[in-house]
Amino acid sequence: MNDWFPIVDHACCHLTKDQIDFADRVASELLARHPELFLSSLLSPFKATELASSPSLHLDDLSQIRRINDADQSFFQERARVRAVDGDFLATSWYADEAYEKYCRDRLGLGDVHRIAPRPNEELKHSNGVHLAEALWKDRQTRRELVQAIRQNDLRYLHPHMGSHSVWHLALLLHQTSHRPLQVIGAPPEVTHFANDKGEFMRLVQRMFGPLATPPGHVVWNTANAARRLQELKGVACCVAVKLPNAAGGEGNLVFAMQQIRDQSLTEVDRMLRQQLPQLRYEDGDELLVTTWQTDVIAAPSAQLWLPPGSDQLPILEGIFVQRMEGDQGRFAGFGAADLPHDLRARITRQCLQLARVYQRLGYVGRCSFDMVLIGDDFDSAQMQFIECNGRWGGTSLPMTLMNRIFGDWKTQPFATRMLNVPGSNRLSFQEVLGVIGDDAYDHRRKTGDVILMNPRRMTLRDEVSIVVLKSNWADCTDGRFTELTDRIANLAVKDCRSE
């Protein structure tokens, strides 16, 4: 556990020297084949070399994540509040909800943070606030505030959602203006892109663990080749998928039952793809991943890791969780702890630590996670396949970190998370929802309550309430509790509607 926010090692086994050496060799091969992964001399001064108890600016700039939905995505920025500690800065593209800030500070004990919000910029007004790093620089007031904080040693790190080009460019601009040191807790821009590319991840996993370690798949660059590869998967699976390699949250997936394409000609499959791919904003020449879509999945584990700077400290595995997925496209809806046999857990741990070591040798620093599926009849005989690397903070790592901060170690307090769909909740304020939860809302001062609320802006924009429920033990089923909380908030929304 460090002294700025808790990183707790929960690996059930660790890498041998031979396993570490193998990962290092693979990283060297990648750097020889992809020289663009090296950090440029212009940006290398901002690479984190040590992590100390110095203030950070948390900015979840979303401009490099490809999302298909046109709706406002800015609510993702608010998730960074659960990792911001006392004295940190937190940037969002809107002004803070004071009731939520007070709740985080007082009831959850997360400390005082400096909230900053750049004023709307004419050039960025149609971006739904996702270009946060650029907006912080272009707004004179926030730029001055950040530069002054750096000069007064009140700000040392930029800690982004992911190491995008815009964040590293902001570090360069702030340094050139302040003439003071500044470091980024994140992967270099090209390594960030490489880690989040599903096609590159598939190739890396197969290089390290063999062709059966991922679902069968191919990277293509046009619909004609995608159609050919889809037909080649006949007999391999009952469903197939076409994925945008750098999309998040299941948004960039098209899933087809094999019977839809089995008897069609290549021309007909190509025509079908051309009709449907525009909904993913795909254009010929863009990369696509064609793969099988597993339907006999018994669990979808996700391993959460932290990659320290340099290569002297090895990556840390903080937890393995089972994700709750909804809908045909595999939309993330929550997670709980994974109860897996020791041999399977050890295999997941070793392989994830090796993959993380490769990324660490490429220059990766900070949060990373790997998503998998388990296929078969039971855990003892299940086949494990890697699906993707999330080279960023996400919907599992953030609540896990929140639990570490509140309880010291997430394993000491059983919990589950869910995004409750509550129509009409967008009309409610955070204070009203907190009021209807009442004494059930957790309070760290009195150690009472079993409900933790997160990300109220998501409720405002999506009619979804992000909730953590504390449990007496990991085996407890919380479905009824989540249903009861949904009904409680829904009834409040109905009353609010009737009163208008």
N, C-alpha and C positions, 0 to 999 in steps of 0.2 A: 504494500500500500504506500503510495507516495503522499506528499504533504500538500498537494494542490487539489487533486481529486482522486478518489480511491481507484487503484488498479489492483485487483485481487486475482492471484494466480489460482486457477482451479483445474490445471492439467492433471490428469490421472497418471500420466507418464511423460517422459521427456526424451528429446532426441539423442541418439548416440552420435559419436564423432563421425562415423561413416555416413549417417543420414544428413548431418550438417554439411559435410564435405560434398555430398551429392547435390544438395540444394545450391551450394555455392558454385559448383561447376555449371549447373543449369543457368544460374544468373549470369555467369561469365559468357556463356553461349549467347544468351539473349542480348547482352550489351554489345557483343561482337557483331551480331546480326542486325541489331537496331541501335545504331549510334545516336539516334535522336532521343533515346532515353536518358542520355547524360544531361545533367542540368547545365545550362549555359553559364559561361563565366559572368555574365551580367547579373544572373539571379543567384548564383551559388553562395554569395555572402548571407543570404536570407534563409539558408537551410538550417533547421534546428540541429544543434550539436549537443545540447543538454537541455533538460527540462527542469527548471527551478521554480520556486514559489514566487513568481513575478506575475503581475497582472497581464491578462490576455484580452484581446478583442475577439469576441465570438461573432462571426458573421456567416450566416448560412446562405451564401450566394448560390442561386439555383440555375445560373445561366448555362452551365455545361451539361446538365442532366436533360436528356431529351424526353419531353413529355408530350403526349398526344392531345390531352385534354386542354381546351382553350380556357377553361375556368381559372380563376385566380388561384395560383399556387403559393402565394406568399405566406400562408399559414404555416408552411414547413419551417419558416425562419424562427418561429416562436419556440420550437422544440429545443433550441440551444439554451434556453433558460435553465434547464435541468443540469447542464454541465458547467454553467457560469458560477464561479465562487465569489466570495466576498472581495470587493475591490475590482472585479473584472468589469469590462465594458461589454454590452450586448447591443448589437445593431439590428434593427428591423426596419422595414420600409413603411411602417406606420407607428404611431405613438402608442406607448405602453398602456395596457389596461391596468389602472392603479389598483383595482381590487385584486386582480390576479397577482400583481407584483407584491402586494402586501401579504397575500396568502402564501406565496413562495418564501418570502422572507420570514414571516412569523410562524405560520403553522407547520411549514416543512423545514424550516431552519436552514435555508439555502444561502443566507447572507445577503448583503446589500450589493447590488450591481448598478452601474451607471448605464441607463438606457439612453440610446441615441437613435434618432431617426432622421435621415436626410430629407430635406424638403423635395417635393415632386419636381422632377426635371423634365423640361419640354421634350428633349430628345428621347427620354425613356418612358414617357407617359403611357405608352401602349404595351409595356413589357410586364405588367402586373407585378412590378416590384422585384422581379427575379434577378435583375442586374444590380445587386445590392452594392458590390464593391465599387463599381463605376459610379453609382449614385453617391456614395460616401465621399468620393474624391471631388465630384463636380459640385457638391453643395459646399459653399464657402464656410458656412458655420461649422458643419461637422468636420470638415478638413482641418480647420483651425483648432478645434477641440482635440482632435487626435494628435496633431503635430505637437501641441502644447503638452499633452500627456506624455508623449515619447520624450520630449526634452526634459521633463521633470521626473523622469524615471518612473512614471505611473503607468507605463504601457511598454511591454517588451515583446509580446508575441501576438501574431494573428493566428487564431485557432478557427479555421473554417469548417464547414460541412464537408468539403472535399478540396483538394489542392488544385483548383482550376486556374487557368491562365489569368483570369481577372483578379484573383486574390494575390497571386505572386506579383502581378503588375502593380497592384495597390501597395504592396510592401516596398517595391522599388521606388514608387513616387513618394511615399511617406518618408523613406530613408533619405532620398535626395533633398527633401525639403527640411527635414529635422536635423540631418547630419548626425544621427544617432543610430546605434545598432538596433536591429529588428529581425525577428526570426518567425518563420511560418511552421506551425505544427501541422504538417500535411505532406503528402507526396508531391514531388515535382510535377509540373503540368502534364508532360508526356507520359510519365509513369502513372499518373492518375487516369489518363485516357486508356492506357494499356490495361490497367487493372480492371477497369469497368467494362471493357470490351468482351462480350460473351464469346465471340469467336476466338480471340487470343487466349482467353481463359481455357476454353475447350482444348486448344492445341497444347497449352502448358500442362494441363492435367494429364492428357494422354502421353505427353513426353515423359512425365515423371512416373505415372502409375499404370500406364497401358491403355489400350483402346476401350476396354470395358469400364473404365473409371468415369466415363461420361455417357449420356445417351448418344447413339449414333447421330452424327451431324456433319454438315458441310457449310463452309462459308462461300457465298456467291455474291455477284455484283449486278445481277439483272434478273428479270422475271423468267426469261427463257431458261437460264441455268437453274433457277429455283424450281421451275416446273419439272425439269429433268431429274433433279435430286429428289424431289418429292416422290416421283414415281419409282425411283430406285429403292425407296423405303417400303415398298409393298411387301407384306408378309413379316416385316420387322415389328410393327406395332399397329394397334387399331386406330391410333390417332397420331397426327403429325402437326408440327407447328412451324410457322415462319416468324422469326423474331428480329426486331431491330437490335443490334448488338449493344447499343449504349442507352437503351430506354430503361426506365425504372418502374418498379411497382407493378409489373405485369401489364403496363399500358401498351407496350410495343409488341404484343403477341397476337398472332392470328392462329387459331387452332381449327384443324379440319379432321373430321372423321375420315378414315381411309376409304370408306365406301363412297365418299363424295368424289374421289379422284381415281379410284381403282380402274374403272372402265372407261375413263375419259382419255382422249388423245393428248399428246403434249401441247398441241395448239389450244385445246379446250382448257387444260389446266393453266396454261399461260394467260389465256383470256380471263379466267376466273381470278387469278392473282392480280391482273391489271385492274380489274373492277374493284377488288377489295383492299389492295394495298394503299390506295390514296387515303383511306381513313387513318392510316398510320403516318401519313405525310411522307410517304416513300416516293423517291424519284429514281428512275433507272440510273445505275452507276453508283448508287449508295450500297453499302454493305448490308447483307442479310445473312442470318443464320438459319439454315433449314435443319430441323432435328425431329426426332420422335418426341411425342408428348405422352409421358407415362400416365396410365390410368389405374394401375394396380399398386398405387402408392399407399404404404401403411403409415408413413410419417415423413415430415419434411423438416429435418434438423437444420439448424443454423448455428454455426460456431462463431463466437465473438472473440476477436483478438486485438491486442495492443502491440504495436511495433515500436520499440524504443529507438532513439536515434543511434546512428553508428552500427557497428557489427559486433561489439564486445558483449552487449546484452542481447540475449535471444528473445524472439517474440514470446508474448504471454497469452495463453489461452484463458479467458475469463469465464467462459461458460458455453455450454451446448444447450440449446433450447429447441423446442418443437413449435413450428409456426402453424398458425391457423390460416388456411387459404380458402377464399370464397370465389364462386363464379367459375365459368368455363376458362377464363383467362388466367386464373391463379392470382387473384388480388389478395394482398396481405391484409389480415384483419385482426391480428393479435398473436400472442404466443404464451407458452408456459414452459416449465422446466422439462427436460428430457429424461425419462426413466429408461435407460438403455442398458443392455448387458455389458459387463465390464470389457469383454473382448472387442465388442463393436465400438464402445466408447474409446477404447485405447487406439483402435485403428483410425477412427475419425480424428482423434487428437494428434497422432503422429503425422498423418498426412496433411492436416491443416497447419500444423507447426512448420512442416517442410515448405509448403506453399508460401506461408508468411515469410519464411526465411529468404526465399527467392526474392520476394518483393522488397524486403528490408535491404538486401544487397543491391537492389536497383535504386535505392535512395528513399524508399517509402518510410514515413514516420507517422505514427498516430493510429487512428481507428480503422479497422478492416474486418470484414466478415465473409464467411463462405456458406452458401446455401447448397443443400444436398437433398436427395430423395432416397428413401429406403423402399425397395420393391420386393414383394414376395408375400408369403403367408404369415410370417412371424419374424420377430427381431433376430432370433437365433440363426435363421437361415437367409436373412434379407441380403439383397445385393445393394451396395451403396453406390450412388452415382452423384458426382458434382454437377451443379447446374450453373452457378455464377459466383463471381466475386463481387462484393459490394465494397468498393474502395472509397468508403465514406461513412459518416455517421448515419444511423438509420432507425427504423421503428422498433428494433429490438435492443440495440446497444444503448440508446438513450434512456429508456426505462430501467434497464439493468444498472446503468451508472447512477440513476436517481436512487435506486434501492441501495446501492453501495454507499451513497452519500448519507442517506438517512439512517441506515442500519449498520454501516460499517462493512458488511459483506452480504450480498443479495441472498446467499444460501441460508443465512440465519433467519430469514423471514420469508416463508412461502408466499407466492403471489401469482397473479395472472393478469393479463392485459386484454383489453378489447376496445374496439371502436364501435360504439353504440349508434345505430342509425335511428335518429329521433326526429321525424318530420315536425317542422314548426319550431325546433329548438333554436333556429337562427334568429328568432325574434326575442330570445331570452338573453339577459346579461349574465356574465359569469357570477355576479353576486347573487342573482336569483337562483341559479343552479346550485351554488354553494349553500344557499338557504334551504332548498328543498332536500339536499343531502343531510343537512343538520348535523346532529352529533355523530352521525356515521362517518363524517369527514375526518380523516386522520389528523391528529394534532401531536407533533413530536414533543411538545412541552409536557403534555399530560399523558402521552402514550395511549391515547384513546382513538377509537374509530378504525374503520377498515377500508375506507375509500379514499383514493388519491386522484385528484383531477389534473389533467394536463391539457395544454394547448387549446385554450378557449376560442382562439381565432378560427380553428378548424370548425367549431360548432357554428360560428357566425357565417362561414362561407360554404359549408358542406352539410349542415344538419347532422353532423357526427360528433359525438362526445367521446373524447379519449379518457379512458378510466383504467386505473390500476386497483385491483381488489386484493387485499391482504387475506391470507388463509391461515387456518390453524395448523395444517400440514399439507404437504405437496399432493397427497392423494385426494384432497377435497375437490369435489365437482362444484364449479362456480357458475354453471349455466343458469341455474335458478336465480342466483344473486344478480347476475347481469340482466336477466329478464325483469326482475323486480325493480332494478334501478332505471331501466329503460322506461318501464311503465310510470314510474314516479316522475321522471322528467317530462314524459309525454303528456301526462295529466296536467302538469304545470303549463306546458305550451298551449294546451287546449283552453285552459282557464284564461291565459294571457290573450289568446285570440278572441274569446268571447267578450272580454272586457274592452276590446277596442271599439 
